[in-house]
Amino acid sequence: MALRIGDTAPDFSAETTDGPIRFHDWIGDSWAVLFSHPKDFTPVCTTELGYMAKIKPEFDRRDAKIIGLSVDSTDDHERWARDIEETQGHAPNYPVIGDADFHVSKLYGMLPAEVGGDARERTPADNQTVRNVFVIDPDKKVKLILVYPMTTGRNFDEVLRVIDSLQLSAKHEVSTPVNWRDGEDVIIAGSVSNERAREIWPDGWKEPKPYLRIVPQPR
């Protein structure tokens, strides 16, 4: 299946480095970030898991849970965690899903349905499409999908920026412009009429074009 923004994130049960979970129950009323890896003991992914551990407090501050996935067993994940801590200074402090049966990777459209066999016999290149980031809201809807090649480390600071934007637009009738950062001006959502906008922003707005109405970020 091909997941799209707005779809309900598929639910699943899985073993993780923190024990068994049911995904939707694990998310609860929080936001969630699921980020996936083609294989344990891969160089780029090692740096990514370490960095996510380092900046986990930033996700906590946004009430966003993080969970990793790699196409190997949780036993391998535990051994890999020691390498991650040694080389990156931070071991994963969040659960990592064991997906040696490819179940979640297939469910989320990262591997074809026909993939089977022993995960240990597959190379990272065999699983190179398992390089996704999914941001999921408390209603279990997919709000962001990013797919990276194996040779390019992911920018998780950008994921934080997107969560800031998504959470802002979920509470207020605004959108965020290019390269927006928390605290900068925003755009009145296109779905908001001028009549409605005057109720929300009685002091008015900047309007370089009728379709581009700029206001300070709501607080």
Order of alpha helices (4+ residues) and beta strands (2+ residues): beta-beta-alpha-beta-alpha-alpha-beta-alpha-beta-alpha-beta-beta-alpha-beta-beta-alpha-beta-beta
